[in-house]
Amino acid sequence: MSSEASGVRVIGLWPSPYVIRVLIALKLKGVEYEFVEEVVGRKSELLLKSNPVHKKIPVLLHHGKPISESLVIVQYVDEVWSSGGAPAILPADPYTRALHRFWAQYIDDKLPPAIRTLRATDAAAGDKDQAAGQMSAALQLLEEAFVKLSQGKQYFGGDSVGYLDIALVSHIGWVKAVEKMAGVSLLDRAKVPKLVAWADRLCAHPAVADAIPDADKFVEFSVKYGSFSKPINSGAK
């Protein structure tokens, strides 16, 4: 199905973890889309018209109707394209589904603030050390969650990529980037071996590989755009 036939457009910027989520969900469902890229530091008329409340990316346009907030969009994609042979993104069991939503919210509460601090060129060394410690603690808790939720399988979603996989992997490009930028070890194989193996496996998945470039690309983006790029790791989710 072509992007014209599916009527799907995505307004965003490639380095945004929240935009990355939407692209992965669409790829998992085999939905063709048009990517409408914003200009760093500006907000297009289309964006302002499509998301007048937050005025932030991402926005999914489906036959002209806008949907905002990345996790809301992922759920929408899962519901609208529920047939066609692609596995469900959200778990079928209500309790498991609630757990995935809980951990997705935890990820968005803990990771972006730490990433912003570690990216910042004007952050004090003590602040960066604190951010790295908070990030490491969060990843260790997510390691434990992975063990429980995956039940020995490849993904948080079990045999297939699921909601929580998408929520977390969307930040991995920036996690690896700030490791280089701040000289810290976050995805430490000695501390979170299962999470490191999960990240390697998922980043090689066909639906994910094209959406998350090499960490060096994120570093280059951060250096090139400086303060203009800070909202990439904040704002609308």
TINUGU-186823 format. One record per residue: x, y, z of N, C-alpha, C, CB in turn; residue number from 1; chain; residue in three letters. Coordinates in steps of 0.1 Angstrom, whole numbers, plus 5000, padded with zeros to 4 digits. Glycine has a CB too. Example, Ala and Ser with C-alpha at 12.3 -4.5 7.8 and 13.67 -1.06 7.14 Angstrom:
<sites>
SITE neast nnorth  nup caeast canorth caup ceast cnorth  cup cbeast cbnorth cbup  nr kette rest
SITE  5132   4943 5078   5123    4955 5078  5132   4967 5078   5113    4955 5090   1     A  Ala
SITE  5128   4978 5071   5137    4989 5071  5129   5000 5079   5141    4994 5057   2     A  Ser
</sites>
This chain:
<sites>
SITE neast nnorth  nup caeast canorth caup ceast cnorth  cup cbeast cbnorth cbup  nr kette rest
SITE  5008   4988 5000   5000    5000 5000  5009   5012 5000   4990    5000 5012   1     A  Met
SITE  5007   5022 4991   5015    5034 4990  5011   5043 5001   5013    5040 4976   2     A  Ser
SITE  5019   5054 5004   5016    5063 5014  5004   5071 5010   5028    5073 5016   3     A  Ser
SITE  5002   5073 4997   4990    5080 4992  4977   5072 4995   4991    5083 4977   4     A  Glu
SITE  4978   5059 4992   4967    5050 4994  4963   5049 5009   4969    5036 4988   5     A  Ala
SITE  4974   5048 5018   4972    5047 5032  4968   5060 5039   4984    5041 5039   6     A  Ser
SITE  4971   5071 5032   4967    5084 5037  4975   5088 5050   4953    5085 5040   7     A  Gly
SITE  4987   5083 5051   4995    5085 5063  5007   5095 5061   5000    5072 5069   8     A  Val
SITE  5008   5105 5069   5019    5114 5069  5024   5116 5083   5016    5128 5063   9     A  Arg
SITE  5037   5117 5085   5043    5119 5098  5051   5132 5098   5052    5107 5102  10     A  Val
SITE  5047   5141 5107   5054    5154 5109  5065   5152 5120   5045    5166 5112  11     A  Ile
SITE  5077   5154 5117   5087    5152 5127  5101   5156 5123   5087    5138 5132  12     A  Gly
SITE  5111   5152 5131   5125    5153 5129  5131   5140 5132   5132    5165 5137  13     A  Leu
SITE  5141   5135 5124   5146    5122 5125  5152   5119 5139   5156    5119 5114  14     A  Trp
SITE  5159   5129 5145   5166    5125 5158  5157   5124 5170   5176    5135 5161  15     A  Pro
SITE  5144   5128 5169   5135    5128 5180  5131   5113 5184   5122    5136 5177  16     A  Ser
SITE  5133   5109 5196   5129    5096 5200  5114   5094 5199   5134    5093 5215  17     A  Pro
SITE  5107   5104 5201   5092    5103 5200  5088   5101 5186   5086    5116 5206  18     A  Tyr
SITE  5095   5107 5176   5092    5105 5162  5096   5091 5158   5099    5116 5153  19     A  Val
SITE  5108   5087 5163   5113    5073 5160  5103   5063 5164   5126    5071 5168  20     A  Ile
SITE  5096   5065 5175   5085    5055 5179  5075   5053 5169   5079    5059 5192  21     A  Arg
SITE  5070   5064 5163   5059    5064 5154  5064   5057 5141   5055    5078 5150  22     A  Val
SITE  5076   5059 5136   5081    5053 5124  5083   5038 5126   5095    5059 5120  23     A  Leu
SITE  5087   5034 5138   5089    5019 5141  5075   5013 5141   5096    5017 5154  24     A  Ile
SITE  5065   5019 5147   5052    5013 5148  5046   5011 5134   5043    5021 5156  25     A  Ala
SITE  5048   5021 5125   5043    5020 5112  5050   5009 5104   5044    5034 5105  26     A  Leu
SITE  5063   5009 5105   5071    4998 5098  5067   4984 5103   5086    5001 5100  27     A  Lys
SITE  5065   4983 5116   5060    4970 5121  5047   4965 5115   5059    4970 5136  28     A  Leu
SITE  5038   4975 5112   5025    4972 5107  5025   4972 5091   5015    4982 5111  29     A  Lys
SITE  5037   4975 5085   5038    4975 5071  5030   4986 5064   5033    4962 5066  30     A  Gly
SITE  5029   4997 5071   5021    5009 5066  5031   5019 5059   5014    5016 5078  31     A  Val
SITE  5028   5022 5047   5036    5032 5040  5032   5046 5045   5034    5031 5024  32     A  Glu
SITE  5042   5055 5045   5039    5068 5050  5048   5078 5043   5041    5069 5065  33     A  Tyr
SITE  5044   5091 5044   5052    5102 5039  5058   5109 5052   5044    5112 5030  34     A  Glu
SITE  5071   5111 5052   5077    5117 5063  5079   5132 5059   5091    5111 5066  35     A  Phe
SITE  5072   5141 5067   5073    5155 5065  5082   5161 5075   5058    5162 5066  36     A  Val
SITE  5094   5164 5071   5105    5168 5081  5104   5183 5084   5119    5164 5076  37     A  Glu
SITE  5104   5186 5097   5105    5199 5101  5119   5205 5100   5100    5200 5116  38     A  Glu
SITE  5120   5218 5101   5133    5224 5101  5137   5227 5116   5133    5238 5093  39     A  Val
SITE  5149   5224 5120   5154    5226 5134  5152   5241 5137   5168    5221 5136  40     A  Val
SITE  5146   5243 5149   5144    5257 5154  5132   5264 5148   5156    5265 5150  41     A  Gly
SITE  5125   5258 5140   5113    5264 5134  5101   5255 5136   5114    5267 5119  42     A  Arg
SITE  5089   5260 5135   5077    5252 5135  5068   5256 5123   5069    5255 5148  43     A  Lys
SITE  5066   5246 5115   5059    5248 5102  5044   5252 5105   5060    5236 5093  44     A  Ser
SITE  5038   5258 5095   5024    5260 5096  5016   5248 5097   5019    5269 5084  45     A  Glu
SITE  5020   5237 5090   5014    5224 5091  5014   5219 5105   5020    5214 5081  46     A  Leu
SITE  5026   5220 5112   5027    5215 5125  5018   5223 5135   5041    5216 5130  47     A  Leu
SITE  5018   5236 5134   5010    5245 5142  4995   5242 5140   5014    5259 5140  48     A  Leu
SITE  4991   5240 5128   4977    5237 5125  4973   5223 5130   4975    5238 5110  49     A  Lys
SITE  4982   5213 5129   4979    5200 5132  4980   5197 5147   4989    5190 5125  50     A  Ser
SITE  4988   5204 5154   4990    5202 5169  4989   5216 5176   5003    5195 5172  51     A  Asn
SITE  4977   5222 5176   4976    5236 5181  4978   5236 5197   4963    5242 5178  52     A  Pro
SITE  4976   5225 5203   4977    5224 5218  4992   5225 5222   4970    5212 5223  53     A  Val
SITE  5000   5215 5218   5014    5214 5222  5023   5221 5212   5018    5200 5224  54     A  His
SITE  5019   5221 5200   5028    5227 5189  5041   5220 5188   5030    5242 5192  55     A  Lys
SITE  5041   5207 5190   5053    5199 5190  5051   5186 5182   5057    5195 5204  56     A  Lys
SITE  5063   5181 5178   5063    5168 5171  5063   5157 5181   5076    5167 5161  57     A  Ile
SITE  5059   5145 5177   5054    5141 5163  5039   5143 5162   5057    5126 5161  58     A  Pro
SITE  5035   5144 5150   5021    5143 5146  5019   5133 5135   5015    5158 5142  59     A  Val
SITE  5009   5125 5137   5005    5115 5126  4992   5121 5120   5002    5101 5132  60     A  Leu
SITE  4993   5123 5106   4981    5127 5099  4976   5114 5092   4984    5138 5089  61     A  Leu
SITE  4964   5110 5095   4957    5099 5088  4945   5104 5081   4954    5088 5099  62     A  His
SITE  4946   5104 5067   4936    5110 5059  4933   5124 5064   4923    5101 5059  63     A  His
SITE  4943   5131 5067   4942    5145 5071  4938   5148 5086   4931    5151 5063  64     A  Gly
SITE  4935   5137 5093   4931    5139 5107  4944   5137 5116   4920    5128 5111  65     A  Lys
SITE  4947   5147 5125   4959    5147 5132  4957   5139 5146   4963    5161 5135  66     A  Pro
SITE  4968   5132 5149   4969    5125 5162  4983   5129 5168   4968    5110 5161  67     A  Ile
SITE  4983   5134 5180   4995    5138 5187  4999   5129 5198   4994    5153 5191  68     A  Ser
SITE  5012   5131 5203   5017    5123 5214  5021   5109 5209   5008    5122 5226  69     A  Glu
SITE  5034   5106 5211   5040    5094 5204  5033   5081 5209   5055    5094 5207  70     A  Ser
SITE  5031   5080 5222   5026    5067 5227  5011   5066 5223   5028    5066 5242  71     A  Leu
SITE  5004   5077 5223   4990    5077 5218  4990   5073 5203   4984    5091 5220  72     A  Val
SITE  4999   5078 5195   5000    5074 5181  5003   5060 5180   5011    5083 5174  73     A  Ile
SITE  5013   5054 5187   5016    5040 5186  5004   5032 5189   5027    5036 5196  74     A  Val
SITE  4996   5035 5199   4984    5028 5202  4974   5029 5191   4978    5033 5216  75     A  Gln
SITE  4973   5041 5185   4963    5043 5174  4967   5034 5162   4963    5058 5170  76     A  Tyr
SITE  4980   5034 5159   4985    5026 5148  4982   5011 5150   5000    5027 5146  77     A  Val
SITE  4984   5007 5163   4981    4993 5166  4966   4989 5164   4985    4990 5181  78     A  Asp
SITE  4957   4998 5168   4943    4996 5167  4938   4997 5153   4936    5006 5176  79     A  Glu
SITE  4943   5007 5145   4938    5009 5131  4943   4998 5122   4942    5022 5126  80     A  Val
SITE  4955   4994 5123   4961    4984 5114  4962   4971 5122   4975    4988 5109  81     A  Trp
SITE  4951   4966 5127   4951    4954 5135  4950   4941 5127   4939    4954 5145  82     A  Ser
SITE  4947   4942 5114   4947    4930 5106  4959   4931 5096   4934    4929 5098  83     A  Ser
SITE  4960   4921 5088   4971    4921 5078  4983   4912 5082   4976    4934 5076  84     A  Gly
SITE  4981   4905 5093   4992    4895 5097  5003   4901 5106   4998    4890 5085  85     A  Gly
SITE  5003   4914 5108   5014    4919 5117  5010   4917 5132   5016    4935 5115  86     A  Ala
SITE  5019   4913 5140   5016    4910 5154  5011   4923 5161   5028    4905 5162  87     A  Pro
SITE  5003   4921 5171   4998    4933 5179  5010   4939 5186   4987    4928 5189  88     A  Ala
SITE  5009   4952 5188   5020    4959 5195  5017   4959 5210   5021    4974 5190  89     A  Ile
SITE  5005   4962 5214   5001    4961 5228  4997   4947 5232   4989    4971 5231  90     A  Leu
SITE  5001   4943 5244   4997    4930 5249  4982   4928 5250   5004    4927 5263  91     A  Pro
SITE  4978   4916 5248   4963    4913 5248  4958   4913 5263   4960    4899 5242  92     A  Ala
SITE  4966   4908 5272   4962    4907 5286  4962   4921 5292   4972    4898 5294  93     A  Asp
SITE  4951   4925 5299   4949    4938 5304  4960   4942 5315   4936    4940 5310  94     A  Pro
SITE  4963   4932 5323   4973    4935 5333  4987   4937 5327   4974    4923 5344  95     A  Tyr
SITE  4991   4928 5318   5004    4930 5311  5004   4943 5304   5006    4918 5302  96     A  Thr
SITE  4993   4946 5297   4992    4959 5290  4994   4971 5299   4979    4960 5283  97     A  Arg
SITE  4989   4970 5311   4990    4981 5321  5005   4982 5326   4981    4978 5334  98     A  Ala
SITE  5011   4970 5327   5026    4970 5331  5034   4977 5320   5031    4956 5334  99     A  Leu
SITE  5031   4974 5308   5039    4980 5297  5037   4995 5297   5034    4974 5283 100     A  His
SITE  5025   5000 5299   5022    5014 5299  5029   5021 5311   5007    5017 5300 101     A  Arg
SITE  5029   5014 5322   5036    5019 5334  5051   5021 5331   5034    5010 5346 102     A  Phe
SITE  5057   5011 5326   5072    5012 5323  5075   5022 5312   5077    4998 5320 103     A  Trp
SITE  5066   5023 5302   5068    5033 5292  5068   5047 5298   5057    5032 5281 104     A  Ala
SITE  5059   5050 5307   5058    5063 5314  5071   5065 5322   5046    5064 5322 105     A  Gln
SITE  5075   5054 5329   5088    5055 5337  5099   5059 5328   5091    5041 5344 106     A  Tyr
SITE  5100   5053 5316   5111    5056 5307  5111   5071 5303   5110    5048 5294 107     A  Ile
SITE  5099   5076 5300   5098    5090 5296  5100   5100 5308   5085    5093 5289 108     A  Asp
SITE  5098   5095 5320   5101    5104 5331  5116   5104 5335   5093    5098 5343 109     A  Asp
SITE  5123   5093 5333   5137    5092 5338  5147   5094 5327   5139    5078 5343 110     A  Lys
SITE  5146   5089 5315   5157    5090 5305  5159   5104 5299   5154    5080 5295 111     A  Leu
SITE  5148   5110 5293   5151    5123 5287  5158   5134 5295   5138    5128 5282 112     A  Pro
SITE  5154   5136 5308   5161    5146 5316  5176   5143 5317   5155    5147 5330 113     A  Pro
SITE  5179   5130 5319   5193    5126 5321  5201   5128 5308   5194    5112 5325 114     A  Ala
SITE  5194   5125 5296   5200    5126 5283  5203   5141 5281   5192    5120 5272 115     A  Ile
SITE  5193   5150 5284   5195    5164 5282  5207   5169 5289   5183    5172 5286 116     A  Arg
SITE  5209   5165 5302   5220    5170 5310  5233   5165 5305   5218    5165 5325 117     A  Thr
SITE  5234   5152 5301   5246    5146 5295  5250   5152 5282   5245    5131 5294 118     A  Leu
SITE  5240   5157 5274   5243    5163 5261  5248   5178 5263   5230    5163 5253 119     A  Arg
SITE  5244   5184 5274   5246    5198 5275  5261   5202 5276   5239    5204 5288 120     A  Ala
SITE  5266   5212 5269   5280    5216 5270  5282   5225 5282   5284    5223 5257 121     A  Thr
SITE  5271   5231 5288   5273    5240 5299  5269   5234 5312   5265    5252 5296 122     A  Asp
SITE  5267   5221 5313   5263    5214 5325  5275   5212 5334   5256    5201 5322 123     A  Ala
SITE  5274   5213 5347   5285    5211 5356  5288   5196 5356   5282    5217 5370 124     A  Ala
SITE  5301   5193 5360   5305    5179 5360  5297   5171 5370   5320    5179 5364 125     A  Ala
SITE  5294   5178 5382   5286    5171 5392  5272   5168 5387   5285    5180 5404 126     A  Gly
SITE  5266   5177 5379   5253    5174 5374  5253   5163 5364   5247    5187 5367 127     A  Asp
SITE  5264   5162 5356   5265    5151 5347  5267   5138 5354   5277    5154 5337 128     A  Lys
SITE  5275   5138 5365   5277    5126 5372  5264   5121 5378   5287    5128 5384 129     A  Asp
SITE  5256   5131 5383   5243    5127 5389  5234   5122 5378   5237    5140 5396 130     A  Gln
SITE  5234   5128 5367   5225    5123 5356  5229   5109 5351   5226    5133 5344 131     A  Ala
SITE  5242   5107 5350   5247    5093 5347  5243   5083 5357   5262    5093 5345 132     A  Ala
SITE  5244   5087 5370   5239    5077 5380  5225   5074 5380   5243    5083 5394 133     A  Gly
SITE  5217   5085 5377   5202    5083 5376  5198   5074 5364   5195    5096 5375 134     A  Gln
SITE  5206   5076 5353   5203    5068 5341  5207   5054 5343   5211    5074 5329 135     A  Met
SITE  5218   5051 5350   5223    5038 5352  5213   5030 5362   5237    5038 5359 136     A  Ser
SITE  5208   5037 5372   5198    5031 5381  5185   5028 5373   5195    5041 5392 137     A  Ala
SITE  5181   5037 5364   5169    5034 5357  5171   5022 5348   5165    5047 5349 138     A  Ala
SITE  5182   5021 5341   5185    5010 5332  5185   4997 5340   5198    5012 5324 139     A  Leu
SITE  5190   4997 5352   5191    4985 5360  5177   4980 5364   5199    4987 5373 140     A  Gln
SITE  5168   4990 5367   5154    4986 5369  5147   4981 5357   5146    4998 5375 141     A  Leu
SITE  5151   4986 5345   5145    4982 5333  5151   4968 5329   5148    4992 5321 142     A  Leu
SITE  5163   4965 5333   5168    4952 5331  5160   4941 5339   5183    4951 5336 143     A  Glu
SITE  5156   4945 5351   5148    4936 5359  5134   4934 5353   5147    4941 5374 144     A  Glu
SITE  5128   4945 5348   5115    4945 5342  5116   4936 5329   5111    4959 5338 145     A  Ala
SITE  5127   4937 5322   5128    4929 5310  5128   4914 5313   5141    4932 5302 146     A  Phe
SITE  5135   4910 5323   5135    4896 5327  5121   4891 5331   5144    4894 5340 147     A  Val
SITE  5113   4899 5338   5100    4895 5342  5090   4895 5330   5095    4904 5352 148     A  Lys
SITE  5091   4906 5322   5081    4907 5311  5084   4899 5299   5080    4922 5307 149     A  Leu
SITE  5096   4897 5296   5100    4889 5284  5098   4874 5286   5114    4892 5280 150     A  Ser
SITE  5099   4870 5298   5097    4855 5302  5107   4847 5294   5083    4851 5300 151     A  Gln
SITE  5119   4851 5293   5129    4844 5286  5129   4845 5271   5128    4829 5289 152     A  Gly
SITE  5121   4853 5265   5120    4855 5251  5128   4867 5247   5105    4856 5246 153     A  Lys
SITE  5127   4871 5234   5137    4881 5228  5133   4895 5232   5137    4879 5214 154     A  Gln
SITE  5121   4898 5234   5116    4912 5235  5108   4914 5248   5109    4916 5223 155     A  Tyr
SITE  5106   4926 5252   5096    4929 5262  5083   4924 5259   5096    4944 5265 156     A  Phe
SITE  5080   4924 5246   5067    4919 5241  5066   4904 5238   5064    4926 5228 157     A  Gly
SITE  5077   4897 5242   5077    4883 5240  5084   4879 5228   5063    4877 5240 158     A  Gly
SITE  5077   4872 5219   5083    4867 5206  5084   4879 5196   5075    4856 5201 159     A  Asp
SITE  5076   4889 5198   5076    4900 5188  5078   4913 5195   5062    4900 5180 160     A  Ser
SITE  5082   4923 5187   5084    4937 5192  5071   4943 5197   5091    4946 5181 161     A  Val
SITE  5071   4948 5209   5059    4953 5215  5060   4968 5219   5055    4945 5226 162     A  Gly
SITE  5050   4972 5226   5048    4986 5230  5060   4991 5238   5035    4988 5238 163     A  Tyr
SITE  5064   4983 5248   5075    4988 5257  5088   4987 5249   5076    4979 5269 164     A  Leu
SITE  5090   4978 5240   5102    4977 5232  5103   4990 5224   5101    4965 5222 165     A  Asp
SITE  5092   4994 5218   5093    5007 5210  5095   5019 5219   5079    5009 5203 166     A  Ile
SITE  5089   5019 5231   5091    5031 5240  5106   5032 5244   5082    5029 5252 167     A  Ala
SITE  5112   5021 5247   5126    5022 5252  5136   5023 5240   5129    5010 5260 168     A  Leu
SITE  5135   5015 5230   5145    5015 5219  5146   5029 5212   5142    5005 5209 169     A  Val
SITE  5135   5037 5213   5135    5050 5207  5145   5059 5213   5121    5056 5207 170     A  Ser
SITE  5149   5057 5225   5159    5065 5232  5174   5060 5231   5156    5066 5247 171     A  His
SITE  5175   5047 5225   5188    5041 5225  5199   5049 5217   5187    5027 5220 172     A  Ile
SITE  5195   5054 5206   5204    5062 5198  5210   5073 5206   5197    5068 5186 173     A  Gly
SITE  5202   5080 5214   5207    5091 5222  5215   5086 5234   5196    5100 5227 174     A  Trp
SITE  5211   5075 5240   5219    5069 5251  5233   5066 5246   5212    5056 5256 175     A  Val
SITE  5234   5060 5235   5247    5057 5230  5255   5069 5226   5246    5048 5217 176     A  Lys
SITE  5248   5079 5221   5254    5092 5218  5260   5099 5230   5244    5101 5211 177     A  Ala
SITE  5252   5100 5241   5257    5107 5253  5268   5099 5260   5246    5110 5262 178     A  Val
SITE  5269   5086 5258   5280    5078 5263  5293   5084 5256   5278    5063 5259 179     A  Glu
SITE  5292   5087 5244   5304    5092 5237  5307   5107 5241   5302    5091 5222 180     A  Lys
SITE  5296   5114 5241   5297    5129 5244  5302   5132 5258   5284    5136 5241 181     A  Met
SITE  5297   5124 5268   5300    5127 5282  5311   5117 5287   5288    5125 5290 182     A  Ala
SITE  5315   5107 5279   5325    5098 5284  5320   5089 5295   5337    5105 5288 183     A  Gly
SITE  5308   5084 5294   5302    5076 5305  5298   5063 5299   5290    5083 5312 184     A  Val
SITE  5297   5053 5308   5292    5040 5303  5278   5037 5309   5302    5028 5308 185     A  Ser
SITE  5268   5036 5301   5254    5035 5305  5249   5021 5302   5245    5045 5299 186     A  Leu
SITE  5249   5017 5289   5246    5004 5285  5258   4995 5288   5241    5003 5270 187     A  Leu
SITE  5260   4992 5300   5272    4985 5305  5268   4970 5305   5276    4989 5319 188     A  Asp
SITE  5276   4962 5297   5273    4948 5296  5275   4941 5309   5282    4941 5286 189     A  Arg
SITE  5283   4946 5318   5286    4940 5331  5274   4942 5341   5298    4945 5337 190     A  Ala
SITE  5267   4953 5339   5256    4957 5348  5242   4953 5343   5256    4972 5351 191     A  Lys
SITE  5240   4955 5329   5227    4952 5324  5229   4944 5311   5219    4966 5320 192     A  Val
SITE  5234   4931 5313   5237    4923 5301  5225   4920 5292   5244    4910 5306 193     A  Pro
SITE  5214   4917 5298   5202    4913 5291  5197   4925 5283   5191    4907 5300 194     A  Lys
SITE  5198   4937 5289   5193    4949 5282  5202   4953 5270   5192    4961 5292 195     A  Leu
SITE  5215   4951 5272   5225    4953 5261  5222   4944 5250   5239    4952 5266 196     A  Val
SITE  5220   4931 5253   5217    4921 5242  5204   4924 5235   5217    4907 5248 197     A  Ala
SITE  5194   4928 5243   5181    4932 5238  5183   4944 5228   5171    4936 5249 198     A  Trp
SITE  5190   4954 5232   5192    4966 5224  5199   4962 5211   5200    4977 5231 199     A  Ala
SITE  5210   4954 5211   5217    4950 5199  5207   4942 5190   5229    4941 5203 200     A  Asp
SITE  5199   4934 5196   5190    4926 5188  5179   4934 5181   5184    4915 5196 201     A  Arg
SITE  5174   4943 5189   5163    4951 5184  5167   4962 5174   5156    4958 5196 202     A  Leu
SITE  5179   4968 5176   5184    4978 5167  5187   4972 5153   5197    4984 5173 203     A  Cys
SITE  5189   4958 5153   5191    4952 5140  5178   4947 5133   5200    4940 5142 204     A  Ala
SITE  5167   4949 5140   5154    4945 5135  5151   4953 5123   5143    4946 5145 205     A  His
SITE  5145   4948 5112   5142    4955 5100  5133   4967 5102   5135    4946 5090 206     A  Pro
SITE  5124   4967 5112   5115    4978 5114  5122   4989 5122   5103    4973 5122 207     A  Ala
SITE  5134   4986 5128   5141    4995 5137  5153   5001 5131   5144    4989 5150 208     A  Val
SITE  5160   4993 5123   5174    4996 5119  5174   5010 5111   5179    4985 5110 209     A  Ala
SITE  5164   5012 5102   5164    5024 5094  5160   5036 5102   5155    5022 5082 210     A  Asp
SITE  5153   5034 5113   5147    5045 5121  5158   5051 5131   5135    5041 5128 211     A  Ala
SITE  5168   5043 5134   5178    5047 5144  5192   5047 5138   5177    5038 5157 212     A  Ile
SITE  5197   5058 5134   5210    5058 5128  5221   5055 5138   5213    5072 5121 213     A  Pro
SITE  5233   5054 5133   5245    5052 5142  5246   5064 5152   5258    5051 5134 214     A  Asp
SITE  5251   5061 5164   5252    5071 5175  5260   5083 5170   5259    5065 5187 215     A  Ala
SITE  5269   5082 5161   5277    5093 5156  5268   5104 5149   5288    5089 5147 216     A  Asp
SITE  5258   5099 5143   5248    5109 5136  5241   5117 5147   5238    5101 5128 217     A  Lys
SITE  5238   5111 5158   5231    5119 5169  5241   5129 5175   5226    5110 5180 218     A  Phe
SITE  5254   5124 5176   5264    5133 5182  5266   5145 5172   5278    5126 5184 219     A  Val
SITE  5267   5143 5159   5269    5153 5149  5257   5163 5150   5270    5147 5135 220     A  Glu
SITE  5245   5158 5151   5233    5166 5152  5234   5175 5164   5220    5158 5152 221     A  Phe
SITE  5237   5170 5175   5238    5178 5188  5249   5189 5187   5241    5168 5199 222     A  Ser
SITE  5260   5185 5181   5271    5195 5180  5267   5206 5170   5284    5188 5175 223     A  Val
SITE  5261   5202 5159   5257    5212 5148  5246   5222 5153   5252    5204 5136 224     A  Lys
SITE  5236   5217 5160   5225    5225 5163  5225   5231 5177   5212    5218 5160 225     A  Tyr
SITE  5233   5225 5186   5234    5230 5199  5221   5232 5206   5241    5243 5199 226     A  Gly
SITE  5218   5244 5211   5206    5246 5219  5193   5244 5212   5207    5260 5225 227     A  Ser
SITE  5194   5246 5198   5182    5244 5190  5177   5230 5191   5185    5248 5176 228     A  Phe
SITE  5187   5221 5194   5183    5206 5193  5178   5201 5207   5195    5198 5188 229     A  Ser
SITE  5179   5209 5217   5175    5205 5231  5161   5200 5232   5178    5216 5241 230     A  Lys
SITE  5151   5206 5225   5138    5201 5226  5136   5187 5220   5128    5211 5219 231     A  Pro
SITE  5145   5182 5213   5144    5169 5207  5142   5158 5218   5157    5165 5199 232     A  Ile
SITE  5148   5160 5230   5147    5151 5241  5137   5156 5251   5161    5149 5247 233     A  Asn
SITE  5128   5164 5248   5118    5169 5257  5105   5173 5250   5123    5182 5265 234     A  Ser
SITE  5096   5178 5257   5084    5183 5251  5074   5171 5249   5086    5189 5238 235     A  Gly
SITE  5066   5173 5238   5056    5163 5235  5061   5149 5234   5048    5167 5223 236     A  Ala
SITE  5054   5140 5239   5058    5126 5239  5050   5118 5230   5057    5120 5253 237     A  Lys
</sites>
